[in-house]
Amino acid sequence: MCLRNLRQFNYRVADIPRRRDWWVKRHAFLSAFLRYHAKQTNKEIAKSLSLSVKQVKRLLEHAAHGSAEVDSLLSFQVRPPSLEMALETALLKNWALMEARVVPTLGGVEESLRLVGRAGANLLASLLHYREDFTVGFGGGRAIKAVAEALDFDRLLRNLPLLKQLRICILERNPLPKVLGVTAETILSPLLRSVDNRIKLCRYNGETNEPKLDAVFVGIGSLNYPDSVHVFIREEELDAAKDRLAGLILFQFITWDGQILPTRWARELRFMPLGELQRMVREGKPVVVVAYGAHKADAILAAHKMGLFNCLVVDRVLAEVLLNCSHYASRFPQA
């Protein structure tokens, strides 16, 4: 039966153009995969693919540099050793993160914001690189504003020819913008007024027919300014919880013992519940916290303990505090 079908299609192996080219491309890809992903030696690769070590070396050169038969399969970005790179490696290892980006801590707040914003924008661009369709949620705050401004949406689209649809979802609604700071709505609406129609703006309402989020970028609030806490939490709730409060994400307070406190503005804010962030983390989707300054350490430590994020973009000073957190251990509940 198979032979008859082949004859009906008049199939001839000779019709495949330049079979050697296909062999080289296939084996260059397999060699690169085994060398750089499976961490095999050239000798092990040669045994796996029934090749000589000399052939494997030549195929890896094809993969790395390209040739007349094979386009370059590998892209290398070499960074010189730095303290920031060492901190990234330590965060990835010690905190079991998907991604960590650490930028230098420079003199002023504005420069720190610019650097973490650019690093966050680069992280989002890398997530979009091979995607045709993507939905990303944004919270508010100055760090997220820096990310959005660094994205330069028109340039981003020019660099992503494969991307057909990018949905940007606002994850909170702020009824008191002058009191509660920079919201996702005020950040994104002006930036998206005149961009390509491949980008769509939507708002989180908690409905089942909403597009599923592929990634989330949020800032994190500290409690360095106690008077502002009264804006969010009723007096009786504050008295009971003030010693347990660690920070807030998407206008929801988190405590050292892993609780999420309701705010007095919950109905008006219409924020994305933090349980959704935890679900995304469990599913392996990127949930990125962008922050700067050592004063954010308490909030980030509590959020990490609660499983609220799996990617981190911070400045060097904050990264150092997070990795030297033994003096915070007593604040955490015992597992």
DRENLUM-98713 format. One record per residue: x, y, z of N, C-alpha, C in turn. Coordinates in steps of 0.1 Angstrom, whole numbers, padded with zeros to 4 digits, always signed. Atoms other than C-alpha are relative to their C-alpha. Layout:
// DRENLUM-98713
XYZXYZXYZ
...
//
This chain:
// DRENLUM-98713
+0008-0012+0000+0000+0000+0000+0009+0013+0000
-0009-0012+0000+0028+0025+0009+0007+0002-0013
-0007-0001+0012+0047+0016-0022-0009+0006-0011
+0010-0005+0010+0016+0022-0044-0002+0015+0002
+0002-0015-0003+0010+0056-0027+0012+0008-0005
-0012-0007+0004+0046+0066-0033+0000+0001-0015
+0000+0000+0015+0043+0057-0070-0010+0010-0005
+0010-0010+0004+0011+0077-0073+0005+0014+0001
-0005-0014-0001+0029+0108-0061+0013+0002-0008
-0012-0001+0009+0058+0100-0085+0012+0006+0008
-0011-0005-0009+0082+0106-0056+0013-0005-0004
-0014+0004+0002+0119+0106-0063+0009+0007+0009
-0009-0007-0009+0146+0112-0038+0009+0010-0007
-0008-0010+0008+0166+0129-0066-0006+0013-0001
+0006-0013+0001+0140+0156-0066+0003+0010+0012
-0003-0009-0011+0151+0169-0032+0012+0008-0004
-0012-0008+0004+0174+0198-0040+0011+0000+0010
-0012+0000-0008+0209+0195-0028-0001-0007+0013
+0001+0007-0012+0206+0168-0003+0011+0002+0010
-0011-0003-0009+0240+0175+0011-0002+0012+0008
+0003-0012-0008+0229+0210+0021-0009-0003+0012
+0009+0004-0011+0201+0195+0041+0007-0008+0010
-0008+0008-0010+0224+0170+0057+0009+0009+0009
-0009-0009-0008+0248+0197+0068-0008+0009+0009
+0008-0009-0008+0220+0220+0081-0005-0009+0012
+0006+0009-0011+0204+0191+0101+0011-0003+0010
-0010+0005-0009+0237+0179+0116+0007+0012+0007
-0005-0012-0006+0249+0215+0123-0009+0003+0012
+0010-0003-0011+0217+0221+0143+0001-0010+0011
-0001+0011-0011+0220+0187+0162+0013+0002+0008
-0012-0001-0007+0256+0193+0170+0000+0012+0009
+0001-0012-0008+0249+0228+0183-0009-0002+0012
+0009+0004-0011+0220+0215+0204+0007-0008+0010
-0006+0009-0009+0240+0187+0219+0012+0007+0008
-0012-0007-0007+0271+0210+0226-0005+0011+0010
+0003-0012-0008+0254+0241+0240-0012-0002+0009
+0012+0003-0009+0221+0227+0255+0003-0013+0009
-0002+0012-0008+0230+0191+0265+0014+0000+0006
-0014-0001-0005+0266+0201+0273+0009-0012-0002
-0008+0011+0004+0281+0172+0255+0014+0005-0005
-0013-0003+0006+0318+0171+0245-0001-0003-0015
-0001+0004+0014+0328+0169+0208+0000-0015-0002
-0001+0015+0001+0337+0133+0213-0013-0007+0003
+0013+0006-0003+0303+0125+0228-0010+0003-0011
+0009-0003+0011+0285+0143+0200+0003-0009-0012
-0004+0008+0012+0305+0124+0174-0005-0014+0002
+0006+0014-0003+0294+0091+0191-0015+0000-0002
+0014+0000+0001+0258+0102+0193-0005+0001-0015
+0004-0002+0014+0256+0112+0156+0008-0008-0010
-0008+0009+0009+0280+0086+0142+0008+0008-0010
-0009-0008+0008+0304+0112+0130+0014+0000+0006
-0013-0001-0005+0341+0119+0134+0001+0013+0008
-0002-0012-0008+0353+0145+0159+0003+0012-0009
-0003-0011+0009+0367+0165+0130-0013+0005-0007
+0012-0005+0007+0333+0166+0113-0008+0008+0010
+0007-0008-0010+0317+0178+0146+0005+0014+0001
-0006-0013-0001+0342+0206+0149-0004+0009-0012
+0004-0008+0012+0334+0217+0113-0014+0004+0001
+0014-0003-0001+0297+0215+0119-0003+0011+0010
+0002-0010-0010+0299+0236+0151+0005+0014-0005
-0005-0012+0006+0319+0262+0131-0011+0006-0009
+0011-0004+0009+0291+0263+0105-0011+0006+0009
+0011-0005-0008+0265+0267+0133+0003+0014+0006
-0003-0012-0007+0284+0295+0150+0003+0012-0010
-0004-0011+0009+0297+0315+0120-0007+0001-0013
+0006+0001+0013+0276+0304+0091+0009-0004-0011
-0008+0004+0012+0288+0292+0057-0009+0001-0012
+0007+0000+0012+0277+0289+0021-0012-0010+0001
+0011+0010-0001+0255+0259+0031-0009+0002+0012
+0008-0002-0013+0243+0270+0066+0000+0014+0004
+0000-0013-0007+0231+0303+0080+0004-0002+0014
-0004+0001-0014+0244+0311+0114-0012-0004+0009
+0011+0005-0009+0223+0291+0140+0001+0006+0014
-0002-0004-0014+0238+0306+0171+0002+0015+0001
-0002-0014-0002+0238+0341+0185+0006+0001+0014
-0007-0001-0012+0263+0350+0212+0000+0015+0004
-0001-0014-0006+0261+0381+0235+0010-0001+0011
-0010+0001-0011+0293+0383+0255+0001+0013+0008
-0001-0011-0009+0293+0405+0285+0013-0001+0008
-0012+0001-0009+0326+0414+0304-0004-0003+0014
+0003+0003-0014+0327+0400+0339-0003+0013+0008
+0003-0012-0008+0311+0425+0364-0007-0004+0013
+0007+0003-0013+0296+0427+0399-0014-0002-0003
+0014+0002+0003+0262+0430+0383-0003-0014-0005
+0002+0013+0005+0266+0398+0364+0001-0011+0011
-0001+0009-0012+0278+0380+0396-0013+0000+0008
+0012+0000-0008+0247+0392+0414-0012-0006-0007
+0011+0006+0007+0224+0381+0386+0001-0016+0001
-0002+0014-0002+0240+0346+0388-0004-0005+0013
+0003+0004-0013+0236+0345+0425-0015+0000+0003
+0015+0000-0001+0199+0355+0423-0006-0011-0007
+0005+0012+0007+0192+0329+0397+0001-0013+0008
-0003+0013-0007+0208+0302+0418-0007+0000+0013
+0005+0000-0014+0197+0312+0453-0015+0002+0001
+0014-0003+0000+0162+0324+0445-0008-0009-0010
+0007+0008+0010+0154+0299+0417-0009+0008-0009
+0007-0009+0009+0143+0326+0393+0001-0004-0014
-0001+0002+0015+0135+0323+0356+0010+0010-0006
-0008-0011+0006+0153+0356+0349+0004+0010+0011
-0004-0011-0009+0173+0382+0368+0008+0010-0008
-0008-0010+0006+0186+0415+0355+0004+0010+0011
-0005-0009-0010+0208+0437+0377+0008+0011-0007
-0007-0011+0006+0219+0472+0367+0008+0008+0010
-0008-0007-0010+0245+0495+0382-0009+0010+0008
+0006-0010-0008+0234+0518+0410+0008+0013-0001
-0007-0012+0003+0244+0553+0400-0005+0011+0010
+0003-0011-0010+0240+0587+0418-0014+0003+0003
+0014-0005-0002+0204+0598+0413-0011-0010-0002
+0012+0009+0002+0170+0583+0414-0004-0001-0015
+0004+0000+0014+0162+0593+0378+0009-0009-0008
-0009+0008+0007+0193+0576+0365-0003-0015+0003
+0003+0014-0004+0185+0544+0385-0013-0005-0007
+0013+0003+0007+0149+0545+0371+0003-0003-0015
-0002+0002+0015+0162+0549+0335+0007-0014-0002
-0008+0012+0002+0186+0519+0339-0009-0012+0002
+0009+0011-0002+0160+0495+0354-0011+0000-0010
+0010-0001+0010+0135+0507+0329+0005-0006-0013
-0006+0005+0012+0158+0499+0300+0002-0015+0001
-0002+0014-0002+0166+0465+0315-0013-0008-0001
+0014+0006+0001+0129+0457+0319-0005-0001-0014
+0004-0001+0014+0122+0468+0283+0007-0011-0008
-0008+0011+0008+0150+0445+0270-0005-0014+0004
+0005+0013-0004+0136+0416+0290-0013-0003-0008
+0013+0002+0007+0101+0421+0275+0003-0002-0015
-0003+0001+0014+0116+0425+0240+0005-0015-0003
-0005+0014+0002+0134+0391+0244-0011-0010+0001
+0012+0009+0000+0101+0375+0254-0008+0000-0012
+0008-0001+0012+0085+0388+0223+0007-0005-0013
-0009+0001+0012+0113+0379+0199-0006-0010-0010
+0005+0010+0009+0098+0347+0184-0015-0002+0001
+0014+0001-0002+0062+0353+0192-0008+0007-0011
+0009-0007+0010+0034+0361+0167-0012+0007+0008
+0011-0006-0008+0008+0368+0195+0004+0000+0014
-0004+0000-0014+0014+0379+0230-0009+0010+0008
+0008-0008-0008-0005+0394+0259+0008+0003+0013
-0008-0003-0012+0014+0412+0287-0008+0010+0009
+0007-0009-0009-0001+0428+0318+0010+0009+0007
-0008-0010-0007+0012+0460+0334-0007+0005+0012
+0004-0008-0012+0009+0474+0369+0004+0014-0001
-0004-0014+0000+0017+0509+0379+0012+0002+0008
-0012-0003-0007+0045+0527+0396+0011+0007-0009
-0010-0008+0008+0075+0548+0386+0010-0010-0008
-0009+0010+0007+0097+0517+0377-0007-0005-0012
+0007+0005+0011+0070+0504+0354-0001+0011-0011
+0000-0012+0010+0067+0539+0338+0013+0000-0007
-0013+0000+0007+0104+0537+0331+0001-0011-0010
+0000+0011+0010+0100+0503+0314-0008+0004-0012
+0009-0004+0012+0071+0516+0292+0007+0010-0008
-0006-0011+0008+0090+0547+0282+0012-0005-0008
-0011+0005+0006+0121+0527+0274-0003-0009-0012
+0004+0009+0011+0102+0503+0251+0000+0006-0013
+0001-0007+0014+0096+0529+0223-0007-0010-0009
+0009+0010+0006+0067+0509+0209+0002+0000-0016
-0002+0000+0014+0073+0520+0173+0013-0007-0004
-0013+0007+0003+0109+0509+0173-0001-0015+0003
+0002+0014-0004+0099+0477+0191-0007-0008-0011
+0007+0007+0011+0075+0467+0163+0008-0001-0012
-0009+0002+0012+0101+0474+0136+0010-0011+0002
-0010+0011-0003+0124+0450+0153-0006-0013+0002
+0007+0013-0002+0098+0423+0157-0010-0003-0012
+0009+0002+0012+0085+0415+0122-0009-0012+0001
+0009+0011-0002+0070+0382+0133-0012+0003+0008
+0011-0003-0009+0048+0398+0159-0012+0006-0007
+0012-0005+0007+0012+0402+0146-0009+0007+0009
+0009-0006-0010-0006+0411+0178+0006+0001+0013
-0005-0001-0014+0006+0425+0211-0012+0007+0008
+0010-0006-0008-0021+0431+0237+0006+0004+0013
-0005-0005-0012-0012+0452+0267-0012+0003+0010
+0011+0000-0009-0035+0447+0297+0003+0008+0012
-0001-0008-0012-0039+0473+0325-0006-0009+0011
+0003+0009-0010-0040+0453+0357-0007+0006+0013
+0006-0006-0011-0054+0479+0381-0006+0013-0004
+0007-0013+0003-0077+0509+0381+0001+0009+0013
-0002-0009-0012-0068+0538+0405-0010+0011+0001
+0010-0011-0001-0096+0561+0417+0006+0013+0005
-0006-0012-0006-0072+0585+0434+0014+0002-0005
-0014+0000+0006-0042+0590+0410+0009+0010+0007
-0009-0011-0006-0030+0622+0428+0005-0005+0013
-0004+0005-0013-0028+0603+0461+0008-0012-0001
-0006+0013+0000-0018+0569+0451+0011-0002-0010
-0011+0001+0008+0008+0576+0425-0003-0003-0015
+0000+0002+0014+0015+0566+0389-0007-0013-0004
+0007+0012+0003-0010+0541+0375+0003-0005-0014
-0002+0005+0014-0008+0518+0345-0008+0007-0010
+0009-0007+0009-0037+0537+0329+0007+0013-0004
-0007-0013+0003-0018+0571+0331+0013-0002-0007
-0012+0002+0006+0014+0555+0320-0002-0004-0015
+0001+0007+0014+0002+0535+0289-0008+0008-0010
+0009-0006+0010-0026+0555+0274+0006+0010-0008
-0007-0010+0009-0005+0585+0262+0010-0007-0010
-0010+0007+0008+0022+0561+0249-0006-0008-0012
+0006+0009+0010-0002+0540+0228-0010+0007-0009
+0010-0007+0008-0023+0567+0212+0002+0000-0015
-0003-0001+0015-0005+0568+0178+0009-0011-0004
-0009+0011+0004+0012+0534+0176-0007-0009-0010
+0005+0010+0010+0007+0506+0150-0012-0007+0006
+0012+0007-0005-0026+0488+0152+0003-0014+0004
-0004+0013-0005-0007+0456+0160-0001+0000+0016
+0001-0001-0014-0008+0469+0196-0014+0004+0005
+0013-0003-0005-0041+0468+0215+0001+0001+0015
+0000-0002-0015-0048+0481+0250-0013-0006+0005
+0012+0006-0007-0072+0462+0273+0001+0003+0015
+0000-0002-0014-0082+0464+0309-0005-0012+0007
+0004+0012-0007-0084+0436+0334-0013+0002+0008
+0013+0000-0007-0119+0429+0346-0003-0013+0008
+0002+0013-0006-0116+0394+0359-0010-0009-0006
+0010+0008+0007-0139+0380+0333+0007-0012-0007
-0005+0013+0006-0135+0344+0319+0004+0001-0014
-0003-0001+0014-0134+0356+0283+0012+0009-0003
-0012-0008+0002-0103+0378+0288+0011-0008-0006
-0011+0008+0005-0072+0369+0269+0009-0004+0011
-0009+0005-0010-0048+0348+0289+0013+0007+0000
-0013-0008+0000-0017+0367+0300+0012-0010-0002
-0012+0008+0002+0016+0354+0288+0011+0005+0009
-0010-0006-0009+0036+0377+0311-0006+0012+0008
+0005-0012-0008+0032+0404+0338+0012+0007+0004
-0011-0009-0005+0054+0434+0347-0007+0009+0011
+0005-0008-0011+0047+0450+0381+0011+0006+0008
-0009-0006-0010+0063+0474+0405-0004-0006+0014
+0003+0005-0013+0063+0468+0442+0002+0012+0010
+0000-0011-0009+0056+0493+0470+0006-0003+0013
-0005+0001-0014+0074+0498+0503-0009+0007+0009
+0008-0007-0011+0060+0510+0536+0009+0010+0007
-0009-0011-0006+0086+0538+0541-0008+0012+0004
+0008-0012-0003+0058+0563+0543-0013-0004+0007
+0011+0006-0007+0034+0551+0570-0013+0008-0001
+0012-0008+0001+0009+0580+0566-0008-0004-0012
+0007+0004+0012+0000+0568+0531-0008-0013+0002
+0007+0013-0002-0011+0534+0545-0015+0002+0003
+0013-0002-0004-0042+0550+0559-0010+0003-0012
+0008-0002+0012-0054+0558+0524-0006-0013-0004
+0004+0013+0005-0057+0521+0517-0008-0008+0010
+0005+0010-0010-0066+0503+0549-0008+0007+0011
+0009-0005-0011-0094+0509+0574+0008+0000+0013
-0007-0002-0012-0082+0520+0608+0001-0012+0009
+0000+0012-0008-0093+0489+0626+0009-0012-0006
-0008+0011+0007-0076+0466+0600+0015+0004+0002
-0014-0004-0002-0044+0487+0603+0006-0003+0013
-0004+0003-0013-0042+0484+0640+0003-0015+0003
-0002+0015-0002-0044+0446+0638+0012-0005-0008
-0010+0006+0010-0019+0442+0609+0012+0009-0002
-0011-0009+0003+0006+0471+0610+0013-0006+0002
-0013+0006-0003+0034+0451+0625+0003-0012-0010
-0002+0011+0009+0029+0424+0599+0002+0004-0015
+0000-0005+0014+0028+0446+0567+0014+0000-0005
-0013+0000+0007+0057+0442+0543+0001+0008-0012
+0000-0008+0012+0047+0459+0511-0013-0001-0007
+0012+0001+0007+0021+0461+0484+0003-0002-0015
-0001+0003+0014+0017+0449+0448-0014+0002-0006
+0013-0002+0006-0012+0461+0425-0010+0005+0011
+0008-0005-0010-0026+0480+0455-0006-0010+0010
+0003+0011-0010-0028+0448+0476+0011-0001+0010
-0011+0001-0010-0009+0447+0509+0003-0015+0003
-0004+0014-0004+0011+0416+0517+0007+0001+0013
-0005+0000-0013+0023+0406+0551+0012-0010+0001
-0011+0009-0002+0053+0388+0565-0004-0015+0002
+0005+0013-0002+0032+0358+0573-0008-0006-0012
+0006+0005+0012+0020+0354+0537-0015+0002-0002
+0014-0003+0002-0014+0370+0539-0001+0012-0010
+0003-0011+0009-0030+0394+0514-0012+0008+0007
+0010-0007-0007-0050+0422+0531-0009+0008-0009
+0009-0007+0008-0081+0437+0515+0002+0015+0002
-0001-0014-0002-0080+0475+0509-0014+0006+0000
+0013-0007-0001-0108+0500+0515-0005+0004-0014
+0004-0004+0014-0107+0508+0477-0001-0012-0009
+0000+0012+0009-0109+0472+0465-0010+0000-0011
+0010+0000+0010-0142+0476+0447+0003+0010-0011
-0003-0010+0011-0131+0508+0429+0012-0003-0008
-0013+0002+0007-0096+0496+0421-0001-0010-0011
+0001+0011+0010-0106+0464+0402+0013-0005-0004
-0014+0005+0003-0071+0451+0405+0000-0015-0003
-0002+0014+0002-0059+0417+0393+0004-0006+0014
-0003+0006-0013-0059+0394+0424+0014-0006+0000
-0014+0005-0001-0024+0384+0436+0000-0015-0001
+0001+0014+0003-0036+0348+0435+0002-0004-0014
-0002+0002+0014-0035+0351+0397+0015+0001-0003
-0014+0000+0002+0002+0361+0399+0006-0013+0005
-0006+0013-0006+0009+0330+0421-0003-0011-0010
+0004+0011+0010-0010+0308+0395+0010+0001-0012
-0009-0001+0011+0011+0322+0367+0014-0005+0003
-0013+0005-0004+0043+0315+0386+0001-0015+0000
+0001+0015+0000+0032+0279+0392+0000-0005-0014
+0000+0005+0014+0026+0276+0354+0013+0003-0007
-0013-0003+0007+0061+0289+0346-0001+0012-0009
+0001-0012+0008+0049+0322+0330+0008+0011+0007
-0008-0010-0006+0071+0352+0335-0008+0010+0008
+0005-0011-0008+0060+0375+0364+0011+0008+0005
-0012-0008-0001+0085+0403+0365-0003+0011+0010
+0000-0011-0009+0090+0426+0395+0012+0010-0004
-0010-0010+0004+0109+0458+0385+0001+0010+0012
-0001-0009-0011+0123+0479+0414+0014+0005+0001
-0013-0006-0003+0152+0500+0426+0000+0005+0014
-0002-0006-0014+0166+0511+0460-0001-0011+0011
+0000+0009-0011+0174+0492+0491-0013+0000+0008
+0013-0001-0008+0141+0504+0507-0010-0010-0005
+0010+0009+0005+0122+0479+0485+0003-0015+0004
-0004+0013-0003+0140+0449+0500-0011-0008+0008
+0011+0007-0008+0113+0440+0527-0011-0005-0009
+0012+0004+0009+0085+0440+0501+0004-0011-0009
-0003+0010+0010+0104+0419+0476+0003-0013+0007
-0002+0012-0007+0115+0394+0502-0013-0007+0004
+0013+0006-0004+0079+0389+0514-0007-0005-0013
+0007+0004+0012+0066+0387+0478+0007-0013-0005
-0006+0012+0004+0092+0361+0470-0004-0012+0009
+0004+0010-0009+0083+0341+0501-0014-0005-0004
+0014+0004+0004+0046+0341+0488-0001-0005-0014
+0000+0005+0013+0056+0330+0453-0008+0010-0010
+0008-0009+0009+0043+0362+0436+0008+0004-0012
-0008-0003+0012+0071+0365+0410+0011-0010-0002
-0012+0009+0003+0098+0345+0392+0010+0007-0009
-0010-0008+0007+0117+0373+0374+0002+0013+0007
-0004-0012-0008+0135+0403+0389+0009+0009-0008
-0009-0010+0006+0149+0435+0375+0002+0011+0011
-0003-0009-0012+0167+0456+0402+0013+0006-0003
-0014-0006+0001+0197+0478+0407+0009-0007+0010
-0010+0007-0007+0229+0467+0423-0001+0000+0015
+0001-0001-0014+0224+0480+0458-0012-0009+0005
+0011+0008-0004+0190+0463+0461+0003-0015-0002
-0003+0014+0002+0203+0430+0447+0010-0004+0012
-0009+0003-0011+0231+0431+0473-0008-0002+0013
+0008+0002-0012+0206+0436+0501-0008-0013+0000
+0008+0012+0001+0184+0408+0489+0008-0012+0002
-0008+0011-0001+0212+0384+0487+0007-0001+0014
-0005+0000-0013+0224+0394+0522-0011+0001+0010
+0012-0002-0007+0191+0388+0538-0001-0008+0013
+0001+0008-0012+0200+0367+0568-0007+0007+0012
+0006-0008-0011+0189+0395+0591-0015+0001-0001
+0015+0000+0002+0154+0392+0576-0006-0013+0004
+0006+0014-0001+0150+0355+0583-0010+0000+0011
+0009+0001-0012+0133+0361+0617-0014+0006-0004
+0013-0006+0004+0105+0381+0598-0008-0011-0007
+0007+0010+0008+0096+0350+0577-0006-0010+0009
+0005+0012-0008+0073+0323+0591+0007-0012-0003
-0007+0012+0002+0089+0290+0595-0008-0010-0008
+0007+0009+0009+0081+0265+0568-0003-0013+0008
//
